[in-house]
Amino acid sequence: MQGARLERVKASRQFAEGRFRNTAPEISVLQGNPLPLVGEFFFGDAQRTPPGPLPVLDPRAAWTRPVETGFRVTWLGHSTLLLELDGARILTDPVWGERASPMSFVGPKRFHAAPASLASLPPLDAVLVSHDHYDHLCRSTIHALAAMGVPFITALGVGAHLEAFGVAPERITELDWGEEATVGPVRFTATPAQHFSGRGVGRRNQTLWASWVLTSARRRVFFSGDTGLTPEFEEIGRKHGPFDLVMLEVGAFHPRWGTIHLGPENALKAHAMLGGGALLPVHWGTFDLALHAWDEPAETLVRLAEAQGARLLTPRLGEVIEPSRVEGLTPWWRDIRAP
C-alpha cells in the first residue's frame, strides 16, 4: 500500500501504530488455553456440514420481472446478496469460489453451488465489499467482476486488494467510518463494526472493516459485514434508522470469539439496538467456519426471535423476495435429510 491510499489510511482515527483498531479492544481467539478448542474441533459431535443437498433456487427468471415494491433481495449464500433498491442493483461481499481460502485445494468448501453464475447476474450498479477476509473477498470472483466494469465500494485500504485483482483504480471508492459515497440513487455510508482484517501472516489489521448503511429515496437498509456486538449500533440506529431491512451475520460464532462475531443471541441484541425492522440472517449455510452445527445459527435465531417478537426473513438460497411482502418463516433447513 502506498501513495494517496496510504496517506488516507494513516489519517484515519481508527489507525494507530501501524494497524487499524476497534473502538473497544477485541478478545483474541488465541487468548487462554487452546486445548478445549482443539478438542472441540477434533472430537466435537456437532453436525458441521449438511447431511444432504441444500435446496437452491434459480433466481434468473424472477430477476427479469419488475420490482413491484421498489425493494427486492436475493440471498446467494453466506454474506452474498443481490439488493435491488429503488432501481439500483448492489451485490454484497461476492464469493463464487469453491473454497473460502487462499488455496484451491484446501480450506472451507462450499455446501452448495451458487444459485446463479456471475455471467447470469443482471447489470450491476455497484459491488460492496465489507472487509478483506477470504469468505467476503474472493480473488477469482473479483477478477470476473472487474471485467464487467462495475464500481466497487469498500473500506479503507481494501482497494489495494481490488486493484491487485484487476479492478481499475478509478472504479474503487474506499471509505472510513462515517464517510459516504453515492452511486446512482443509493448513498453508501461506512459505519463502525467490531472485527479485524487480514489475508496473510503478518498482515492483520492493515485494512479497515466496516458495517454499512445503504440509503435511497424510499429505503434504508443495514448490512453488518462481520462484527461482534458494539454499543455503536445504538448510534447507527439513531442516526441512520429506522431500517426497512437489517442483514446481520449469525454464523461462525463461538464463546471464544464473541467480540468479533455476533452469533444468534447477539444478533438479536444488535437488531434491537439498531431499532428493529425486518431481520435477514446471513453468514451461515454456505461454509463450515466454526465448531457449531451447520444449521444451529438459524435454529437458535428462530427460537430466540419468536420469544422476543422479532420479525425474521429466512429465504432459501436463490429465492427472490420483496421484504415488505414476506409473511412468516421458511425453515427450509429442517427438511435437509441424508440421501
C-alpha positions as CSV (number, residue, x, y, z in Angstrom):
1,M,0.0,0.0,0.0
2,Q,1.4,3.4,-1.0
3,G,0.7,6.9,-2.2
4,A,-2.7,8.6,-1.6
5,R,-4.2,5.4,-0.3
6,L,-1.6,5.0,2.4
7,E,-2.0,8.6,3.4
8,R,-5.8,8.2,3.8
9,V,-5.2,5.1,5.9
10,K,-2.7,6.9,8.2
11,A,-5.2,9.8,8.6
12,S,-8.0,7.5,9.9
13,R,-8.9,7.9,13.6
14,Q,-9.1,4.1,13.7
15,F,-5.4,3.7,12.6
16,A,-2.6,3.8,15.2
17,E,0.8,2.2,15.5
18,G,0.6,0.8,12.0
19,R,-2.7,-1.0,12.4
20,F,-6.5,-0.4,12.4
21,R,-8.2,-1.0,15.7
22,N,-11.7,-1.3,17.1
23,T,-13.2,1.3,19.3
24,A,-13.1,-1.3,22.1
25,P,-10.4,-4.0,22.1
26,E,-11.4,-7.3,20.7
27,I,-10.6,-10.5,22.5
28,S,-8.2,-12.6,20.5
29,V,-9.3,-16.1,19.7
30,L,-5.8,-17.2,20.7
31,Q,-6.1,-16.0,24.3
32,G,-6.4,-18.5,27.0
33,N,-5.9,-22.3,27.0
34,P,-6.3,-23.5,23.4
35,L,-6.7,-27.2,24.3
36,P,-10.5,-27.1,24.9
37,L,-10.9,-25.5,21.4
38,V,-8.7,-28.1,19.8
39,G,-10.6,-30.9,21.5
40,E,-13.9,-29.5,20.3
41,F,-12.5,-29.2,16.7
42,F,-11.4,-32.9,16.6
43,F,-13.8,-34.6,18.9
44,G,-17.0,-32.5,18.9
45,D,-20.2,-34.2,17.8
46,A,-21.8,-31.2,16.0
47,Q,-23.2,-31.9,12.5
48,R,-20.9,-29.2,10.9
49,T,-21.9,-30.0,7.3
50,P,-25.4,-30.6,6.0
51,P,-26.4,-34.3,5.8
52,G,-27.8,-33.8,2.3
53,P,-28.1,-31.4,-0.6
54,L,-29.4,-27.9,0.2
55,P,-32.4,-26.5,-1.8
56,V,-31.0,-23.9,-4.2
57,L,-33.4,-22.0,-6.4
58,D,-32.6,-20.5,-9.8
59,P,-33.3,-16.7,-9.5
60,R,-32.8,-15.7,-13.1
61,A,-36.5,-15.7,-14.2
62,A,-37.5,-13.7,-11.1
63,W,-34.8,-11.1,-11.8
64,T,-36.4,-10.3,-15.2
65,R,-39.7,-9.3,-13.5
66,P,-40.4,-5.8,-12.2
67,V,-39.7,-5.0,-8.6
68,E,-43.2,-4.1,-7.6
69,T,-42.4,-2.6,-4.1
70,G,-39.2,-1.0,-5.2
71,F,-37.1,-3.2,-3.0
72,R,-36.1,-6.8,-3.6
73,V,-33.4,-9.1,-2.1
74,T,-31.8,-12.4,-3.2
75,W,-29.6,-14.3,-0.8
76,L,-27.0,-16.1,-2.9
77,G,-25.2,-17.7,0.1
78,H,-23.1,-16.7,3.1
79,S,-22.9,-12.9,3.0
80,T,-23.5,-12.5,-0.7
81,L,-26.8,-10.7,-1.5
82,L,-28.2,-9.0,-4.6
83,L,-30.1,-5.9,-3.4
84,E,-32.4,-4.2,-5.8
85,L,-33.0,-0.9,-4.2
86,D,-35.2,1.8,-6.0
87,G,-33.8,0.9,-9.4
88,A,-30.2,0.2,-8.4
89,R,-28.6,-3.3,-8.1
90,I,-25.9,-3.8,-5.4
91,L,-24.0,-7.0,-4.9
92,T,-22.6,-7.5,-1.4
93,D,-19.4,-9.5,-0.4
94,P,-19.4,-11.6,-3.6
95,V,-17.9,-15.0,-3.2
96,W,-18.4,-17.5,-6.1
97,G,-15.2,-19.5,-5.3
98,E,-15.3,-23.2,-4.3
99,R,-13.4,-22.5,-1.1
100,A,-13.1,-19.6,1.3
101,S,-9.3,-19.9,1.2
102,P,-6.2,-18.6,-0.4
103,M,-5.7,-22.1,-1.9
104,S,-7.9,-24.0,-4.3
105,F,-7.3,-27.4,-2.8
106,V,-7.7,-26.8,1.0
107,G,-9.9,-24.7,3.2
108,P,-13.6,-24.4,3.9
109,K,-15.5,-25.8,0.9
110,R,-19.0,-24.7,-0.2
111,F,-22.0,-26.7,0.9
112,H,-23.9,-25.7,-2.3
113,A,-23.3,-24.3,-5.8
114,A,-24.0,-20.6,-6.3
115,P,-27.7,-20.2,-7.3
116,A,-26.6,-18.3,-10.4
117,S,-23.4,-17.8,-12.3
118,L,-21.6,-14.5,-12.3
119,A,-22.3,-14.2,-16.0
120,S,-26.1,-14.5,-15.5
121,L,-26.3,-11.7,-13.0
122,P,-28.4,-8.7,-14.1
123,P,-26.4,-5.5,-14.8
124,L,-24.9,-4.2,-11.5
125,D,-24.6,-0.6,-10.3
126,A,-22.1,-1.3,-7.5
127,V,-20.3,-4.1,-5.6
128,L,-20.0,-3.6,-1.8
129,V,-17.1,-5.3,-0.1
130,S,-17.3,-5.0,3.7
131,H,-13.7,-6.2,4.5
132,D,-10.9,-8.4,3.2
133,H,-11.4,-11.8,4.7
134,Y,-11.5,-14.7,2.3
135,D,-15.1,-15.5,2.8
136,H,-16.0,-11.9,1.9
137,L,-13.4,-11.1,-0.7
138,C,-12.7,-13.8,-3.3
139,R,-9.9,-13.2,-5.8
140,S,-11.4,-15.1,-8.7
141,T,-14.9,-13.5,-8.2
142,I,-13.4,-10.0,-8.1
143,H,-11.4,-10.7,-11.2
144,A,-14.5,-11.7,-13.1
145,L,-16.5,-8.7,-11.8
146,A,-13.6,-6.3,-12.7
147,A,-14.1,-7.3,-16.4
148,M,-17.7,-6.0,-16.1
149,G,-16.5,-2.5,-15.3
150,V,-18.7,-2.2,-12.2
151,P,-17.9,0.3,-9.4
152,F,-16.7,-1.0,-6.0
153,I,-17.4,0.5,-2.6
154,T,-15.2,-0.8,0.2
155,A,-13.4,0.2,3.4
156,L,-10.1,2.0,3.7
157,G,-7.1,0.0,2.4
158,V,-9.1,-2.8,0.8
159,G,-8.8,-1.1,-2.6
160,A,-5.2,-2.3,-2.8
161,H,-6.5,-5.9,-2.9
162,L,-9.1,-4.9,-5.5
163,E,-6.5,-3.3,-7.7
164,A,-4.3,-6.4,-7.4
165,F,-7.3,-8.5,-8.5
166,G,-7.8,-6.4,-11.7
167,V,-10.2,-3.6,-10.7
168,A,-9.4,-0.3,-12.3
169,P,-8.4,2.3,-9.6
170,E,-11.0,4.9,-10.8
171,R,-13.7,2.3,-10.1
172,I,-12.8,1.9,-6.4
173,T,-14.2,4.1,-3.6
174,E,-12.7,3.5,-0.2
175,L,-14.5,4.9,2.9
176,D,-13.5,5.4,6.5
177,W,-16.2,5.1,9.3
178,G,-18.6,8.0,8.9
179,E,-17.8,8.7,5.3
180,E,-20.3,8.5,2.5
181,A,-20.4,7.9,-1.3
182,T,-23.3,7.9,-3.8
183,V,-23.7,5.6,-6.7
184,G,-26.9,6.3,-8.7
185,P,-29.8,6.6,-6.3
186,V,-28.1,4.9,-3.4
187,R,-25.9,6.5,-0.7
188,F,-23.4,4.2,1.0
189,T,-22.3,5.1,4.5
190,A,-19.4,3.2,6.2
191,T,-20.3,2.6,9.9
192,P,-18.4,1.0,12.8
193,A,-18.1,-2.7,13.3
194,Q,-16.2,-4.8,15.8
195,H,-14.0,-7.1,13.9
196,F,-10.5,-7.4,12.4
197,S,-8.9,-7.9,8.9
198,G,-6.0,-9.7,7.2
199,R,-5.3,-12.2,4.4
200,G,-1.9,-13.5,5.3
201,V,0.7,-13.9,8.1
202,G,1.8,-10.6,9.5
203,R,-0.9,-8.6,7.6
204,R,-3.5,-8.4,10.4
205,N,-5.5,-5.2,10.6
206,Q,-3.7,-3.4,7.7
207,T,-7.1,-2.7,6.2
208,L,-10.3,-1.4,7.7
209,W,-13.5,-3.4,8.3
210,A,-17.0,-1.8,8.4
211,S,-20.7,-2.2,8.6
212,W,-22.8,-0.4,6.0
213,V,-25.9,1.7,5.7
214,L,-27.5,2.0,2.2
215,T,-30.0,4.7,1.7
216,S,-32.2,5.6,-1.2
217,A,-35.1,8.0,-1.6
218,R,-37.5,5.4,-0.2
219,R,-35.5,2.8,1.7
220,R,-32.8,2.4,4.4
221,V,-31.0,-0.9,4.9
222,F,-28.2,-2.1,7.2
223,F,-25.6,-4.7,6.2
224,S,-23.4,-5.8,9.1
225,G,-20.4,-7.3,7.3
226,D,-18.6,-9.2,10.1
227,T,-18.9,-7.8,13.5
228,G,-19.2,-8.5,17.2
229,L,-21.7,-6.6,19.4
230,T,-20.7,-3.0,19.9
231,P,-22.6,-0.1,21.6
232,E,-22.0,1.9,18.4
233,F,-25.0,0.1,16.9
234,E,-27.3,2.3,19.0
235,E,-25.8,5.5,17.5
236,I,-26.1,3.9,14.0
237,G,-29.8,3.3,14.6
238,R,-30.4,6.8,15.9
239,K,-28.5,8.5,13.1
240,H,-29.5,6.3,10.1
241,G,-32.6,4.3,11.0
242,P,-35.3,3.2,11.0
243,F,-34.3,0.4,8.6
244,D,-36.5,-1.4,6.2
245,L,-34.2,-4.4,6.4
246,V,-31.3,-5.4,8.7
247,M,-28.9,-8.0,7.4
248,L,-26.8,-9.4,10.3
249,E,-24.2,-12.2,10.5
250,V,-25.3,-15.1,12.7
251,G,-22.9,-17.9,11.8
252,A,-19.2,-18.7,12.6
253,F,-19.7,-17.9,16.3
254,H,-18.2,-19.3,19.4
255,P,-17.8,-18.0,23.0
256,R,-14.1,-17.7,22.4
257,W,-14.6,-15.1,19.7
258,G,-17.8,-13.4,20.9
259,T,-16.3,-9.9,20.5
260,I,-15.8,-10.4,16.7
261,H,-18.8,-12.4,15.6
262,L,-22.4,-11.8,16.7
263,G,-24.0,-15.3,16.7
264,P,-27.8,-15.5,17.1
265,E,-28.2,-14.1,20.6
266,N,-26.1,-11.1,20.0
267,A,-27.6,-10.6,16.5
268,L,-30.9,-10.1,18.2
269,K,-29.4,-7.6,20.6
270,A,-27.8,-5.7,17.7
271,H,-31.1,-5.8,15.9
272,A,-32.9,-4.1,18.8
273,M,-30.1,-1.6,19.2
274,L,-30.4,-0.7,15.5
275,G,-34.1,0.0,16.0
276,G,-35.7,-3.2,14.7
277,G,-37.1,-3.7,11.3
278,A,-37.2,-7.0,9.3
279,L,-34.1,-9.1,10.1
280,L,-32.4,-11.3,7.5
281,P,-29.7,-13.6,8.8
282,V,-26.6,-14.0,6.7
283,H,-23.1,-15.5,7.1
284,W,-24.3,-19.1,7.6
285,G,-25.3,-22.1,5.5
286,T,-22.5,-22.0,2.9
287,F,-19.1,-22.7,4.6
288,D,-18.0,-24.5,7.7
289,L,-16.2,-21.7,9.5
290,A,-16.8,-22.6,13.2
291,L,-17.5,-25.5,15.5
292,H,-21.2,-25.4,15.8
293,A,-23.8,-27.4,13.8
294,W,-24.3,-26.1,10.3
295,D,-27.9,-25.1,11.0
296,E,-27.5,-24.0,14.6
297,P,-27.4,-20.3,13.8
298,A,-30.8,-20.4,12.1
299,E,-32.4,-22.7,14.5
300,T,-31.3,-20.8,17.6
301,L,-32.2,-17.5,16.0
302,V,-35.7,-18.7,15.2
303,R,-36.2,-19.8,18.8
304,L,-34.9,-16.6,20.3
305,A,-36.7,-14.3,17.8
306,E,-40.0,-15.9,18.5
307,A,-39.7,-15.3,22.2
308,Q,-38.7,-11.7,21.6
309,G,-41.2,-10.9,18.8
310,A,-38.6,-10.1,16.2
311,R,-39.6,-10.3,12.5
312,L,-37.3,-12.8,10.7
313,L,-36.9,-13.4,7.0
314,T,-35.4,-16.8,6.2
315,P,-35.4,-17.1,2.4
316,R,-34.0,-20.2,0.7
317,L,-30.8,-19.9,-1.3
318,G,-31.5,-18.1,-4.6
319,E,-35.1,-17.2,-3.5
320,V,-36.0,-13.7,-4.7
321,I,-38.1,-11.8,-2.1
322,E,-39.6,-8.4,-1.6
323,P,-39.2,-8.0,2.2
324,S,-42.4,-6.0,2.8
325,R,-44.5,-8.8,1.3
326,V,-43.0,-11.7,3.2
327,E,-45.1,-13.1,6.0
328,G,-43.9,-15.9,8.3
329,L,-40.8,-18.1,8.3
330,T,-39.5,-20.6,5.8
331,P,-37.5,-23.0,8.0
332,W,-36.1,-24.9,4.9
333,W,-33.1,-26.2,6.8
334,R,-35.3,-28.6,8.8
335,D,-36.1,-30.6,5.6
336,I,-32.5,-31.5,4.8
337,R,-32.1,-35.2,5.1
338,A,-29.3,-37.7,4.2
339,P,-29.7,-39.2,0.8
